[in-house]
């Protein structure tokens, strides 16, 4: 079984200072509610965070949280409908099960409100059966998790509000563990140095 913790910290231009950058870098994991964890193929905790306007220098605070259960339908690279992928799957990653192991891919979603589109290595560039066939976009393996292994993905992004056209930024962490349901615990993601770390960090201005 795969456990995924997704931490999405959203912030504005005035929160791009080194002080806030240190806070973001040190905020790599959060507790989980074990009562929310059920038996399934992939269990995900999705947490959205932002900085309190009156609490300068304090860690980002959660304002939305949900737990999602996925079946085998999540083991796909998605479809050509990028909006469906963005909402139905886990954004920016794809998961494939290989017997007892899990191959975790990182890919660019190519949606309009994320104009910092990544170009780079596309492992499916020559695969005519792939939605990434002959596309100049990032689509590569982050790591393969064997039983009881832990991987972390770090990436950032710049977004634009489709209504106001204002810019804002995102710092994103995926903590991913391959283990049995019986091994779940409140601080299961509290690991400073996981087995694997994959980074896709842009120089955002």
N, C-alpha and C positions, 0 to 999 in steps of 0.2 A: 504494500500500500504506500502511496506517496502523499506526504503532507507538504502543503505549500503555504507559506506566510508572505503576503504581499503588502508592503508598506509604501504608500504613496504620499510624500510630503510636497505640498504645493506652496509656493512662496512668490513674493513680488520683488521688484528691482531693489527696493531698499533693504531687502533681506539677503542680498548677495555678498555681504561683507565676510571677512575672514572669521569673525566671531560666529556668525550663523553657519558658515561652512564647516567649522569645527563641530558644532552641534549636530549637523547632519551626518558627518562622517562617523561620529561616535554613537549614533542612534541606529543600530543595525538590527535590533530584534525587540520583540515585545512578548508579553505573556499571552497565552491562549486560554480559552474557557474549555476545559476538557469535556464538559457536559454537552458541548456543541459538536464534538467530533464523533462521527458515525462511520460504520463500515461501508466503504465504497472503493472505487478504483483510485480516485484522487480527491482529497479533502483540502479545501482552500479557505484560509482566513484572509479577508480583504479589509485593510484598514486605511482610511484616508486621514491625513493629518495636515495641520496648518499652524502657523505661529499666532499666538494671542497678541493683538495689537498693543495691549497694556502690559505685556510680559516680555519686554525686550531681553534677549539673552537667555530665555528659558527654553527648554525643549519643546518641540512641536507637540500639539495636543490633538488627540483623535476627535473627529467630528462625525465620522460615519464608520460603521463596521458591519460586516456580514460574513456568514459562513456559507460556502457553497459545496455541494456534493456533486461529483462528476462520475459518470460511468465510462464505458469504453469509447463513447463518442468523442471524448476529448483527445484520443490518440490519433490526431490528424494534423495535417499542415493547413487545414482550413479550405475555404473556397475563394473564388474570385470576388465575392461580395465582402469587401473589407470591413464594412460597417457591421455585418453579421459576425465576422471573426472577432472584431474588437469587443463586442458585447457578449458573445456566446462563449468564447474561449478565454484564456488568460492572456491579457494583452502583452504583446512583444515577446512571448515565448510560445513554443510548441513542444508537446510532450509525446514521446513514442515509447511504448512498452516493448521490451525485448526479453522475453521469458521473465526472469525475476529482476531484471535491470530496467532502468529508465534512461532514455536518451533525451536530454534537454537541449532544445534549439533556441537561439535568439534570432529574431527577425524584425525587420522594420515593417510597421503596420501600413504606412503610406496613406494616412488620413489627412484631410486638409488642415485640421487645426494643429497638426504637428509639422510645421514647415522645415524643421531641422532633419530632413530625411537623410538617412545614412546610406552611403554607397560603400561597397566593399565586397567581401567574399560571399559568393552565393553557391552553396554546395549542390544545389539542384539546377544550376544554370543550363546544363546539357540534358536534363531529364524532360522529355516531351510530355510526360504524364503529370508533371508538377505545375502548380500555379505559379511557381517562381521561374519557369522555363524562359530563358533568354531575357531575364529582367535584371537590370543593374540596381540591385538592392542587397542589403545585408541579410544573409540567411545562413547561419553557421552553427555548428554544435558548440554549446557552452561546456558541457561535460556529460559523462555517463555515470549514473549513481547505482552502485551495487548495494546489496543489503547492508543497512546500518551506516550508509555514507551520507554526508551532509554537503550540500553545495549552496553557494550564494552568488546571486547575480546583482550587480550594481550598474545602474544606468541613469542618465539624466536626460532632460528634454526641455524644449521651450515651446510654449503653446500660444495660441492667439484666440481670444474670445470671439466667436463668430458674430456676435451682436455688437459689442463695443469696440472690437478690434484692438483691445488692450493686450499687452504681452504679460504672461506669467510663466513661471518655471516649475519644473518638477524634479525631485530627487526620489529615485525608486529603488527599492530593495526587494529581491525575492530570496527567501530562505526556504530551502527544499530538502526534505529528509525522506529517505526510503527505509521504512521500518514497519513493524506490525502495529495494529491498533492497540494491543496490550501495552505497548511501550510509550503511549502518549502521556505527556505530563505538562503541567502549566508552564514550565520553563524549558521546554524541549528545544527551543530555538536559541537559548542563551549560550551560544558558543562564539567566542571571539575569533577563533581561527578555524573555519570549517575545512573539510577535506579538499574542496575545490572552490575557487573564487574566479568569477568571470566578470570583467568590467568593460562597459561601453560608455565612456565618459567624453562628452563633447566640450569644446571650449565655447561656452555660451556667453554672448555679449548682450 
